[in-house]
């Protein structure tokens, strides 16, 4: 009974890949460094605080009555960051900086008020 050359070739290729994988042993090309991990955490926190400021601004605009300015506080940003991202401690200066950036980016001077500039 003759063997199928395609099947034998498929099995041989599989064995070659298994041997190559066992020799390589899954080594990481770039090991995780503590410095890169800290930088990633800092980037994520900064981005999440900006998102929390956006959410606080949007919520204040929704709650404002017709013709009244929306009032967004640093405390709103801190509460939103805690509620949505689980940050237990967000400093007032850190939250105020995020709120100032988003306040100016969203052109809030025409319809919002904030204590972030105090």
Backbone atoms as SQL, in Angstrom:
CREATE TABLE atoms (id INTEGER PRIMARY KEY, chain TEXT, resi INTEGER, resn TEXT, atom TEXT, x REAL, y REAL, z REAL);
INSERT INTO atoms VALUES
  (1, 'A', 1, 'UNK', 'N', 0.836, -1.159, 0.000),
  (2, 'A', 1, 'UNK', 'CA', 0.000, 0.000, 0.000),
  (3, 'A', 1, 'UNK', 'C', 0.899, 1.246, 0.000),
  (4, 'A', 2, 'UNK', 'N', 0.862, 2.052, -1.051),
  (5, 'A', 2, 'UNK', 'CA', 1.736, 3.231, -1.157),
  (6, 'A', 2, 'UNK', 'C', 1.262, 4.341, -0.213),
  (7, 'A', 3, 'UNK', 'N', 2.239, 5.099, 0.299),
  (8, 'A', 3, 'UNK', 'CA', 1.932, 6.232, 1.188),
  (9, 'A', 3, 'UNK', 'C', 1.661, 7.470, 0.347),
  (10, 'A', 4, 'UNK', 'N', 0.789, 8.298, 0.851),
  (11, 'A', 4, 'UNK', 'CA', 0.462, 9.554, 0.179),
  (12, 'A', 4, 'UNK', 'C', 1.600, 10.539, 0.412),
  (13, 'A', 5, 'UNK', 'N', 2.278, 11.049, -0.629),
  (14, 'A', 5, 'UNK', 'CA', 3.416, 11.963, -0.432),
  (15, 'A', 5, 'UNK', 'C', 2.994, 13.280, 0.235),
  (16, 'A', 6, 'UNK', 'N', 1.778, 13.760, -0.010),
  (17, 'A', 6, 'UNK', 'CA', 1.309, 14.993, 0.617),
  (18, 'A', 6, 'UNK', 'C', 1.158, 14.830, 2.120),
  (19, 'A', 7, 'UNK', 'N', 0.652, 13.678, 2.555),
  (20, 'A', 7, 'UNK', 'CA', 0.473, 13.418, 3.991),
  (21, 'A', 7, 'UNK', 'C', 1.799, 13.294, 4.707),
  (22, 'A', 8, 'UNK', 'N', 2.744, 12.608, 4.086),
  (23, 'A', 8, 'UNK', 'CA', 4.072, 12.439, 4.678),
  (24, 'A', 8, 'UNK', 'C', 4.766, 13.805, 4.785),
  (25, 'A', 9, 'UNK', 'N', 4.631, 14.620, 3.751),
  (26, 'A', 9, 'UNK', 'CA', 5.221, 15.953, 3.761),
  (27, 'A', 9, 'UNK', 'C', 4.590, 16.815, 4.860),
  (28, 'A', 10, 'UNK', 'N', 3.283, 16.695, 5.042),
  (29, 'A', 10, 'UNK', 'CA', 2.569, 17.455, 6.073),
  (30, 'A', 10, 'UNK', 'C', 3.052, 17.060, 7.473),
  (31, 'A', 11, 'UNK', 'N', 3.209, 15.769, 7.703),
  (32, 'A', 11, 'UNK', 'CA', 3.686, 15.281, 8.998),
  (33, 'A', 11, 'UNK', 'C', 5.134, 15.700, 9.232),
  (34, 'A', 12, 'UNK', 'N', 5.969, 15.645, 8.211),
  (35, 'A', 12, 'UNK', 'CA', 7.368, 16.045, 8.338),
  (36, 'A', 12, 'UNK', 'C', 7.471, 17.540, 8.663),
  (37, 'A', 13, 'UNK', 'N', 6.671, 18.346, 8.002),
  (38, 'A', 13, 'UNK', 'CA', 6.669, 19.777, 8.274),
  (39, 'A', 13, 'UNK', 'C', 6.214, 20.050, 9.712),
  (40, 'A', 14, 'UNK', 'N', 5.216, 19.341, 10.177),
  (41, 'A', 14, 'UNK', 'CA', 4.758, 19.479, 11.560),
  (42, 'A', 14, 'UNK', 'C', 5.834, 19.127, 12.558),
  (43, 'A', 15, 'UNK', 'N', 6.570, 18.037, 12.297),
  (44, 'A', 15, 'UNK', 'CA', 7.662, 17.649, 13.194),
  (45, 'A', 15, 'UNK', 'C', 8.774, 18.691, 13.214),
  (46, 'A', 16, 'UNK', 'N', 9.078, 19.270, 12.052),
  (47, 'A', 16, 'UNK', 'CA', 10.098, 20.314, 11.992),
  (48, 'A', 16, 'UNK', 'C', 9.660, 21.518, 12.833),
  (49, 'A', 17, 'UNK', 'N', 8.386, 21.912, 12.748),
  (50, 'A', 17, 'UNK', 'CA', 7.886, 23.040, 13.532),
  (51, 'A', 17, 'UNK', 'C', 7.912, 22.734, 15.028),
  (52, 'A', 18, 'UNK', 'N', 7.598, 21.513, 15.429),
  (53, 'A', 18, 'UNK', 'CA', 7.642, 21.130, 16.842),
  (54, 'A', 18, 'UNK', 'C', 9.070, 21.182, 17.357),
  (55, 'A', 19, 'UNK', 'N', 10.015, 20.677, 16.594),
  (56, 'A', 19, 'UNK', 'CA', 11.419, 20.718, 17.012),
  (57, 'A', 19, 'UNK', 'C', 11.908, 22.155, 17.103),
  (58, 'A', 20, 'UNK', 'N', 11.576, 22.984, 16.115),
  (59, 'A', 20, 'UNK', 'CA', 11.989, 24.389, 16.145),
  (60, 'A', 20, 'UNK', 'C', 11.377, 25.094, 17.357),
  (61, 'A', 21, 'UNK', 'N', 10.130, 24.810, 17.664),
  (62, 'A', 21, 'UNK', 'CA', 9.475, 25.417, 18.816),
  (63, 'A', 21, 'UNK', 'C', 10.093, 24.984, 20.125),
  (64, 'A', 22, 'UNK', 'N', 10.479, 23.721, 20.219),
  (65, 'A', 22, 'UNK', 'CA', 11.088, 23.264, 21.468),
  (66, 'A', 22, 'UNK', 'C', 12.485, 23.840, 21.647),
  (67, 'A', 23, 'UNK', 'N', 13.196, 24.092, 20.553),
  (68, 'A', 23, 'UNK', 'CA', 14.516, 24.710, 20.654),
  (69, 'A', 23, 'UNK', 'C', 14.393, 26.196, 20.999),
  (70, 'A', 24, 'UNK', 'N', 13.406, 26.853, 20.453),
  (71, 'A', 24, 'UNK', 'CA', 13.222, 28.287, 20.682),
  (72, 'A', 24, 'UNK', 'C', 12.695, 28.540, 22.094),
  (73, 'A', 25, 'UNK', 'N', 11.877, 27.648, 22.597),
  (74, 'A', 25, 'UNK', 'CA', 11.311, 27.675, 23.950),
  (75, 'A', 25, 'UNK', 'C', 10.516, 28.937, 24.264),
  (76, 'A', 26, 'UNK', 'N', 10.005, 29.585, 23.281),
  (77, 'A', 26, 'UNK', 'CA', 9.134, 30.726, 23.511),
  (78, 'A', 26, 'UNK', 'C', 9.806, 31.902, 24.167),
  (79, 'A', 27, 'UNK', 'N', 11.068, 32.124, 23.870),
  (80, 'A', 27, 'UNK', 'CA', 11.774, 33.252, 24.475),
  (81, 'A', 27, 'UNK', 'C', 11.134, 34.566, 24.045),
  (82, 'A', 28, 'UNK', 'N', 11.070, 35.511, 24.972),
  (83, 'A', 28, 'UNK', 'CA', 10.505, 36.819, 24.692),
  (84, 'A', 28, 'UNK', 'C', 11.562, 37.648, 23.984),
  (85, 'A', 29, 'UNK', 'N', 11.156, 38.297, 22.911),
  (86, 'A', 29, 'UNK', 'CA', 12.119, 39.105, 22.183),
  (87, 'A', 29, 'UNK', 'C', 12.502, 40.358, 22.965),
  (88, 'A', 30, 'UNK', 'N', 11.506, 41.015, 23.582),
  (89, 'A', 30, 'UNK', 'CA', 11.772, 42.193, 24.402),
  (90, 'A', 30, 'UNK', 'C', 11.183, 41.946, 25.777),
  (91, 'A', 31, 'UNK', 'N', 11.997, 41.647, 26.742),
  (92, 'A', 31, 'UNK', 'CA', 11.449, 41.381, 28.072),
  (93, 'A', 31, 'UNK', 'C', 10.800, 42.631, 28.654),
  (94, 'A', 32, 'UNK', 'N', 9.780, 42.432, 29.457),
  (95, 'A', 32, 'UNK', 'CA', 9.064, 43.533, 30.083),
  (96, 'A', 32, 'UNK', 'C', 9.962, 44.196, 31.112),
  (97, 'A', 33, 'UNK', 'N', 10.130, 45.473, 30.973),
  (98, 'A', 33, 'UNK', 'CA', 10.956, 46.190, 31.945),
  (99, 'A', 33, 'UNK', 'C', 10.051, 46.979, 32.876),
  (100, 'A', 34, 'UNK', 'N', 10.533, 47.216, 34.062),
  (101, 'A', 34, 'UNK', 'CA', 9.762, 47.967, 35.052),
  (102, 'A', 34, 'UNK', 'C', 9.539, 49.399, 34.578),
  (103, 'A', 35, 'UNK', 'N', 10.502, 49.953, 33.902),
  (104, 'A', 35, 'UNK', 'CA', 10.381, 51.327, 33.412),
  (105, 'A', 35, 'UNK', 'C', 9.273, 51.446, 32.374),
  (106, 'A', 36, 'UNK', 'N', 9.216, 50.493, 31.423),
  (107, 'A', 36, 'UNK', 'CA', 8.151, 50.523, 30.408),
  (108, 'A', 36, 'UNK', 'C', 6.791, 50.281, 31.041),
  (109, 'A', 37, 'UNK', 'N', 6.726, 49.427, 32.056),
  (110, 'A', 37, 'UNK', 'CA', 5.456, 49.162, 32.733),
  (111, 'A', 37, 'UNK', 'C', 4.971, 50.411, 33.461),
  (112, 'A', 38, 'UNK', 'N', 5.874, 51.127, 34.131),
  (113, 'A', 38, 'UNK', 'CA', 5.491, 52.377, 34.812),
  (114, 'A', 38, 'UNK', 'C', 5.028, 53.426, 33.817),
  (115, 'A', 39, 'UNK', 'N', 5.707, 53.520, 32.681),
  (116, 'A', 39, 'UNK', 'CA', 5.322, 54.491, 31.655),
  (117, 'A', 39, 'UNK', 'C', 3.932, 54.179, 31.114),
  (118, 'A', 40, 'UNK', 'N', 3.634, 52.902, 30.935),
  (119, 'A', 40, 'UNK', 'CA', 2.313, 52.509, 30.440),
  (120, 'A', 40, 'UNK', 'C', 1.219, 52.836, 31.454),
  (121, 'A', 41, 'UNK', 'N', 1.493, 52.611, 32.727),
  (122, 'A', 41, 'UNK', 'CA', 0.509, 52.928, 33.780),
  (123, 'A', 41, 'UNK', 'C', 0.267, 54.432, 33.827),
  (124, 'A', 42, 'UNK', 'N', 1.325, 55.215, 33.713),
  (125, 'A', 42, 'UNK', 'CA', 1.190, 56.671, 33.731),
  (126, 'A', 42, 'UNK', 'C', 0.376, 57.157, 32.541),
  (127, 'A', 43, 'UNK', 'N', 0.654, 56.603, 31.357),
  (128, 'A', 43, 'UNK', 'CA', -0.107, 56.969, 30.152),
  (129, 'A', 43, 'UNK', 'C', -1.579, 56.627, 30.309),
  (130, 'A', 44, 'UNK', 'N', -1.868, 55.424, 30.806),
  (131, 'A', 44, 'UNK', 'CA', -3.253, 55.004, 30.985),
  (132, 'A', 44, 'UNK', 'C', -3.976, 55.878, 31.993),
  (133, 'A', 45, 'UNK', 'N', -3.315, 56.194, 33.083),
  (134, 'A', 45, 'UNK', 'CA', -3.942, 57.034, 34.111),
  (135, 'A', 45, 'UNK', 'C', -4.251, 58.423, 33.558),
  (136, 'A', 46, 'UNK', 'N', -3.298, 59.005, 32.838),
  (137, 'A', 46, 'UNK', 'CA', -3.507, 60.332, 32.259),
  (138, 'A', 46, 'UNK', 'C', -4.676, 60.316, 31.272),
  (139, 'A', 47, 'UNK', 'N', -4.698, 59.323, 30.417),
  (140, 'A', 47, 'UNK', 'CA', -5.786, 59.207, 29.429),
  (141, 'A', 47, 'UNK', 'C', -7.126, 58.995, 30.126),
  (142, 'A', 48, 'UNK', 'N', -7.157, 58.184, 31.163),
  (143, 'A', 48, 'UNK', 'CA', -8.407, 57.930, 31.881),
  (144, 'A', 48, 'UNK', 'C', -8.885, 59.167, 32.635),
  (145, 'A', 49, 'UNK', 'N', -7.969, 59.965, 33.160),
  (146, 'A', 49, 'UNK', 'CA', -8.381, 61.201, 33.826),
  (147, 'A', 49, 'UNK', 'C', -8.963, 62.195, 32.825),
  (148, 'A', 50, 'UNK', 'N', -8.402, 62.253, 31.623),
  (149, 'A', 50, 'UNK', 'CA', -8.976, 63.114, 30.591),
  (150, 'A', 50, 'UNK', 'C', -10.379, 62.639, 30.214),
  (151, 'A', 51, 'UNK', 'N', -10.554, 61.339, 30.119),
  (152, 'A', 51, 'UNK', 'CA', -11.889, 60.798, 29.821),
  (153, 'A', 51, 'UNK', 'C', -12.867, 61.095, 30.951),
  (154, 'A', 52, 'UNK', 'N', -12.393, 60.995, 32.188),
  (155, 'A', 52, 'UNK', 'CA', -13.249, 61.310, 33.334),
  (156, 'A', 52, 'UNK', 'C', -13.660, 62.781, 33.300),
  (157, 'A', 53, 'UNK', 'N', -12.742, 63.662, 32.902),
  (158, 'A', 53, 'UNK', 'CA', -13.075, 65.080, 32.781),
  (159, 'A', 53, 'UNK', 'C', -14.119, 65.291, 31.684),
  (160, 'A', 54, 'UNK', 'N', -13.966, 64.597, 30.565),
  (161, 'A', 54, 'UNK', 'CA', -14.970, 64.676, 29.490),
  (162, 'A', 54, 'UNK', 'C', -16.337, 64.221, 29.976),
  (163, 'A', 55, 'UNK', 'N', -16.356, 63.121, 30.730),
  (164, 'A', 55, 'UNK', 'CA', -17.633, 62.609, 31.245),
  (165, 'A', 55, 'UNK', 'C', -18.249, 63.580, 32.236),
  (166, 'A', 56, 'UNK', 'N', -17.428, 64.201, 33.076),
  (167, 'A', 56, 'UNK', 'CA', -17.944, 65.161, 34.053),
  (168, 'A', 56, 'UNK', 'C', -18.520, 66.389, 33.351),
  (169, 'A', 57, 'UNK', 'N', -17.859, 66.855, 32.310),
  (170, 'A', 57, 'UNK', 'CA', -18.359, 67.993, 31.535),
  (171, 'A', 57, 'UNK', 'C', -19.681, 67.644, 30.869),
  (172, 'A', 58, 'UNK', 'N', -19.743, 66.469, 30.256),
  (173, 'A', 58, 'UNK', 'CA', -20.975, 66.051, 29.586),
  (174, 'A', 58, 'UNK', 'C', -22.127, 65.925, 30.583),
  (175, 'A', 59, 'UNK', 'N', -21.858, 65.365, 31.749),
  (176, 'A', 59, 'UNK', 'CA', -22.904, 65.216, 32.764),
  (177, 'A', 59, 'UNK', 'C', -23.382, 66.575, 33.266),
  (178, 'A', 60, 'UNK', 'N', -22.455, 67.507, 33.466),
  (179, 'A', 60, 'UNK', 'CA', -22.840, 68.847, 33.921),
  (180, 'A', 60, 'UNK', 'C', -23.680, 69.557, 32.866),
  (181, 'A', 61, 'UNK', 'N', -23.333, 69.372, 31.609),
  (182, 'A', 61, 'UNK', 'CA', -24.125, 69.983, 30.526),
  (183, 'A', 61, 'UNK', 'C', -25.522, 69.382, 30.464),
  (184, 'A', 62, 'UNK', 'N', -25.619, 68.082, 30.709),
  (185, 'A', 62, 'UNK', 'CA', -26.948, 67.441, 30.695),
  (186, 'A', 62, 'UNK', 'C', -27.812, 67.942, 31.840),
  (187, 'A', 63, 'UNK', 'N', -27.204, 68.190, 32.989),
  (188, 'A', 63, 'UNK', 'CA', -27.966, 68.589, 34.164),
  (189, 'A', 63, 'UNK', 'C', -28.291, 70.082, 34.205),
  (190, 'A', 64, 'UNK', 'N', -27.598, 70.884, 33.411),
  (191, 'A', 64, 'UNK', 'CA', -27.836, 72.327, 33.428),
  (192, 'A', 64, 'UNK', 'C', -29.177, 72.633, 32.770),
  (193, 'A', 65, 'UNK', 'N', -29.870, 73.588, 33.366),
  (194, 'A', 65, 'UNK', 'CA', -31.149, 74.018, 32.796),
  (195, 'A', 65, 'UNK', 'C', -30.895, 74.878, 31.560),
  (196, 'A', 66, 'UNK', 'N', -31.923, 75.049, 30.765),
  (197, 'A', 66, 'UNK', 'CA', -31.823, 75.847, 29.540),
  (198, 'A', 66, 'UNK', 'C', -31.381, 77.270, 29.876),
  (199, 'A', 67, 'UNK', 'N', -30.319, 77.748, 29.246),
  (200, 'A', 67, 'UNK', 'CA', -29.835, 79.098, 29.459),
  (201, 'A', 67, 'UNK', 'C', -28.899, 79.262, 30.643),
  (202, 'A', 68, 'UNK', 'N', -28.731, 78.250, 31.463),
  (203, 'A', 68, 'UNK', 'CA', -27.819, 78.321, 32.599),
  (204, 'A', 68, 'UNK', 'C', -26.487, 77.680, 32.235),
  (205, 'A', 69, 'UNK', 'N', -25.402, 78.176, 32.828),
  (206, 'A', 69, 'UNK', 'CA', -24.110, 77.540, 32.558),
  (207, 'A', 69, 'UNK', 'C', -23.992, 76.213, 33.310),
  (208, 'A', 70, 'UNK', 'N', -23.284, 75.303, 32.707),
  (209, 'A', 70, 'UNK', 'CA', -23.000, 74.026, 33.376),
  (210, 'A', 70, 'UNK', 'C', -21.865, 74.252, 34.368),
  (211, 'A', 71, 'UNK', 'N', -22.003, 73.693, 35.551),
  (212, 'A', 71, 'UNK', 'CA', -20.979, 73.858, 36.590),
  (213, 'A', 71, 'UNK', 'C', -20.255, 72.525, 36.765),
  (214, 'A', 72, 'UNK', 'N', -18.964, 72.529, 36.453),
  (215, 'A', 72, 'UNK', 'CA', -18.126, 71.323, 36.543),
  (216, 'A', 72, 'UNK', 'C', -17.067, 71.586, 37.601),
  (217, 'A', 73, 'UNK', 'N', -16.995, 70.723, 38.583),
  (218, 'A', 73, 'UNK', 'CA', -15.992, 70.901, 39.638),
  (219, 'A', 73, 'UNK', 'C', -14.908, 69.834, 39.540),
  (220, 'A', 74, 'UNK', 'N', -13.806, 70.113, 40.194),
  (221, 'A', 74, 'UNK', 'CA', -12.716, 69.135, 40.264),
  (222, 'A', 74, 'UNK', 'C', -13.201, 67.894, 41.006),
  (223, 'A', 75, 'UNK', 'N', -14.057, 68.087, 41.996),
  (224, 'A', 75, 'UNK', 'CA', -14.631, 66.951, 42.723),
  (225, 'A', 75, 'UNK', 'C', -15.438, 66.037, 41.819),
  (226, 'A', 76, 'UNK', 'N', -16.127, 66.615, 40.823),
  (227, 'A', 76, 'UNK', 'CA', -16.864, 65.791, 39.857),
  (228, 'A', 76, 'UNK', 'C', -15.918, 64.880, 39.078),
  (229, 'A', 77, 'UNK', 'N', -14.786, 65.432, 38.681),
  (230, 'A', 77, 'UNK', 'CA', -13.796, 64.645, 37.934),
  (231, 'A', 77, 'UNK', 'C', -13.233, 63.542, 38.828),
  (232, 'A', 78, 'UNK', 'N', -12.948, 63.869, 40.076),
  (233, 'A', 78, 'UNK', 'CA', -12.408, 62.869, 41.001),
  (234, 'A', 78, 'UNK', 'C', -13.414, 61.749, 41.241),
  (235, 'A', 79, 'UNK', 'N', -14.687, 62.102, 41.429),
  (236, 'A', 79, 'UNK', 'CA', -15.726, 61.079, 41.633),
  (237, 'A', 79, 'UNK', 'C', -15.908, 60.217, 40.393),
  (238, 'A', 80, 'UNK', 'N', -15.885, 60.843, 39.214),
  (239, 'A', 80, 'UNK', 'CA', -16.034, 60.089, 37.973),
  (240, 'A', 80, 'UNK', 'C', -14.859, 59.139, 37.767),
  (241, 'A', 81, 'UNK', 'N', -13.652, 59.593, 38.058),
  (242, 'A', 81, 'UNK', 'CA', -12.469, 58.734, 37.929),
  (243, 'A', 81, 'UNK', 'C', -12.552, 57.559, 38.892),
  (244, 'A', 82, 'UNK', 'N', -13.070, 57.801, 40.080),
  (245, 'A', 82, 'UNK', 'CA', -13.221, 56.728, 41.068),
  (246, 'A', 82, 'UNK', 'C', -14.295, 55.738, 40.617),
  (247, 'A', 83, 'UNK', 'N', -15.409, 56.266, 40.162),
  (248, 'A', 83, 'UNK', 'CA', -16.547, 55.418, 39.799),
  (249, 'A', 83, 'UNK', 'C', -16.276, 54.602, 38.532),
  (250, 'A', 84, 'UNK', 'N', -15.694, 55.227, 37.521),
  (251, 'A', 84, 'UNK', 'CA', -15.524, 54.548, 36.234),
  (252, 'A', 84, 'UNK', 'C', -14.205, 53.795, 36.092),
  (253, 'A', 85, 'UNK', 'N', -13.168, 54.286, 36.730),
  (254, 'A', 85, 'UNK', 'CA', -11.847, 53.682, 36.533),
  (255, 'A', 85, 'UNK', 'C', -11.261, 53.080, 37.793),
  (256, 'A', 86, 'UNK', 'N', -11.936, 53.216, 38.919),
  (257, 'A', 86, 'UNK', 'CA', -11.492, 52.589, 40.155),
  (258, 'A', 86, 'UNK', 'C', -10.310, 53.251, 40.822),
  (259, 'A', 87, 'UNK', 'N', -10.031, 54.524, 40.482),
  (260, 'A', 87, 'UNK', 'CA', -8.925, 55.221, 41.126),
  (261, 'A', 87, 'UNK', 'C', -9.372, 55.681, 42.502),
  (262, 'A', 88, 'UNK', 'N', -8.754, 55.119, 43.534),
  (263, 'A', 88, 'UNK', 'CA', -9.120, 55.480, 44.897),
  (264, 'A', 88, 'UNK', 'C', -8.632, 56.868, 45.275),
  (265, 'A', 89, 'UNK', 'N', -7.468, 57.213, 44.836),
  (266, 'A', 89, 'UNK', 'CA', -6.917, 58.517, 45.210),
  (267, 'A', 89, 'UNK', 'C', -6.465, 59.263, 43.962),
  (268, 'A', 90, 'UNK', 'N', -7.195, 60.295, 43.636),
  (269, 'A', 90, 'UNK', 'CA', -6.809, 61.203, 42.561),
  (270, 'A', 90, 'UNK', 'C', -6.591, 62.558, 43.215),
  (271, 'A', 91, 'UNK', 'N', -5.403, 63.072, 43.074),
  (272, 'A', 91, 'UNK', 'CA', -5.082, 64.356, 43.688),
  (273, 'A', 91, 'UNK', 'C', -5.853, 65.501, 43.057),
  (274, 'A', 92, 'UNK', 'N', -6.097, 66.520, 43.842),
  (275, 'A', 92, 'UNK', 'CA', -6.846, 67.673, 43.344),
  (276, 'A', 92, 'UNK', 'C', -6.127, 68.329, 42.180),
  (277, 'A', 93, 'UNK', 'N', -4.814, 68.492, 42.281),
  (278, 'A', 93, 'UNK', 'CA', -4.051, 69.131, 41.201),
  (279, 'A', 93, 'UNK', 'C', -4.083, 68.302, 39.916),
  (280, 'A', 94, 'UNK', 'N', -4.001, 66.998, 40.073),
  (281, 'A', 94, 'UNK', 'CA', -4.029, 66.099, 38.913),
  (282, 'A', 94, 'UNK', 'C', -5.389, 66.176, 38.208),
  (283, 'A', 95, 'UNK', 'N', -6.459, 66.149, 38.983),
  (284, 'A', 95, 'UNK', 'CA', -7.812, 66.243, 38.411),
  (285, 'A', 95, 'UNK', 'C', -8.053, 67.624, 37.825),
  (286, 'A', 96, 'UNK', 'N', -7.556, 68.669, 38.489),
  (287, 'A', 96, 'UNK', 'CA', -7.735, 70.029, 37.985),
  (288, 'A', 96, 'UNK', 'C', -7.002, 70.223, 36.658),
  (289, 'A', 97, 'UNK', 'N', -5.811, 69.651, 36.530),
  (290, 'A', 97, 'UNK', 'CA', -5.053, 69.766, 35.279),
  (291, 'A', 97, 'UNK', 'C', -5.798, 69.084, 34.136),
  (292, 'A', 98, 'UNK', 'N', -6.349, 67.905, 34.399),
  (293, 'A', 98, 'UNK', 'CA', -7.117, 67.202, 33.366),
  (294, 'A', 98, 'UNK', 'C', -8.362, 67.998, 32.997),
  (295, 'A', 99, 'UNK', 'N', -9.041, 68.559, 33.987),
  (296, 'A', 99, 'UNK', 'CA', -10.253, 69.334, 33.718),
  (297, 'A', 99, 'UNK', 'C', -9.918, 70.603, 32.941),
  (298, 'A', 100, 'UNK', 'N', -8.820, 71.254, 33.260),
  (299, 'A', 100, 'UNK', 'CA', -8.434, 72.461, 32.505),
  (300, 'A', 100, 'UNK', 'C', -8.171, 72.135, 31.046),
  (301, 'A', 101, 'UNK', 'N', -7.463, 71.026, 30.798),
  (302, 'A', 101, 'UNK', 'CA', -7.170, 70.638, 29.407),
  (303, 'A', 101, 'UNK', 'C', -8.443, 70.362, 28.632),
  (304, 'A', 102, 'UNK', 'N', -9.352, 69.586, 29.223),
  (305, 'A', 102, 'UNK', 'CA', -10.583, 69.234, 28.514),
  (306, 'A', 102, 'UNK', 'C', -11.549, 70.407, 28.437),
  (307, 'A', 103, 'UNK', 'N', -11.525, 71.290, 29.450),
  (308, 'A', 103, 'UNK', 'CA', -12.371, 72.473, 29.476),
  (309, 'A', 103, 'UNK', 'C', -12.044, 73.373, 28.287),
  (310, 'A', 104, 'UNK', 'N', -10.751, 73.573, 28.045),
  (311, 'A', 104, 'UNK', 'CA', -10.349, 74.422, 26.931),
  (312, 'A', 104, 'UNK', 'C', -10.502, 73.711, 25.591),
  (313, 'A', 105, 'UNK', 'N', -10.280, 72.414, 25.548),
  (314, 'A', 105, 'UNK', 'CA', -10.418, 71.673, 24.294),
  (315, 'A', 105, 'UNK', 'C', -11.878, 71.585, 23.844),
  (316, 'A', 106, 'UNK', 'N', -12.803, 71.552, 24.799),
  (317, 'A', 106, 'UNK', 'CA', -14.225, 71.428, 24.477),
  (318, 'A', 106, 'UNK', 'C', -14.893, 72.794, 24.333),
  (319, 'A', 107, 'UNK', 'N', -14.122, 73.880, 24.382),
  (320, 'A', 107, 'UNK', 'CA', -14.650, 75.239, 24.263),
  (321, 'A', 107, 'UNK', 'C', -15.779, 75.476, 25.265),
  (322, 'A', 108, 'UNK', 'N', -15.485, 75.197, 26.520),
  (323, 'A', 108, 'UNK', 'CA', -16.500, 75.296, 27.575),
  (324, 'A', 108, 'UNK', 'C', -16.659, 76.701, 28.139),
  (325, 'A', 109, 'UNK', 'N', -15.806, 77.622, 27.761),
  (326, 'A', 109, 'UNK', 'CA', -15.891, 78.964, 28.343),
  (327, 'A', 109, 'UNK', 'C', -17.222, 79.641, 28.042),
  (328, 'A', 110, 'UNK', 'N', -17.876, 79.249, 26.960),
  (329, 'A', 110, 'UNK', 'CA', -19.131, 79.905, 26.594),
  (330, 'A', 110, 'UNK', 'C', -20.326, 79.389, 27.386),
  (331, 'A', 111, 'UNK', 'N', -20.274, 78.143, 27.870),
  (332, 'A', 111, 'UNK', 'CA', -21.460, 77.612, 28.541),
  (333, 'A', 111, 'UNK', 'C', -21.175, 76.830, 29.831),
  (334, 'A', 112, 'UNK', 'N', -19.931, 76.906, 30.336),
  (335, 'A', 112, 'UNK', 'CA', -19.583, 76.159, 31.551),
  (336, 'A', 112, 'UNK', 'C', -18.819, 77.045, 32.532),
  (337, 'A', 113, 'UNK', 'N', -18.847, 76.619, 33.769),
  (338, 'A', 113, 'UNK', 'CA', -18.040, 77.247, 34.819),
  (339, 'A', 113, 'UNK', 'C', -17.307, 76.146, 35.567),
  (340, 'A', 114, 'UNK', 'N', -16.105, 76.435, 36.054),
  (341, 'A', 114, 'UNK', 'CA', -15.340, 75.426, 36.772),
  (342, 'A', 114, 'UNK', 'C', -14.457, 76.069, 37.837),
  (343, 'A', 115, 'UNK', 'N', -14.070, 75.253, 38.791),
  (344, 'A', 115, 'UNK', 'CA', -13.139, 75.702, 39.816),
  (345, 'A', 115, 'UNK', 'C', -11.726, 75.190, 39.570),
  (346, 'A', 116, 'UNK', 'N', -11.471, 74.675, 38.390),
  (347, 'A', 116, 'UNK', 'CA', -10.160, 74.090, 38.071),
  (348, 'A', 116, 'UNK', 'C', -9.081, 75.141, 37.913),
  (349, 'A', 117, 'UNK', 'N', -9.455, 76.395, 37.712),
  (350, 'A', 117, 'UNK', 'CA', -8.460, 77.443, 37.498),
  (351, 'A', 117, 'UNK', 'C', -8.107, 78.170, 38.795),
  (352, 'A', 118, 'UNK', 'N', -8.715, 77.794, 39.894),
  (353, 'A', 118, 'UNK', 'CA', -8.429, 78.437, 41.187),
  (354, 'A', 118, 'UNK', 'C', -7.137, 77.922, 41.765);
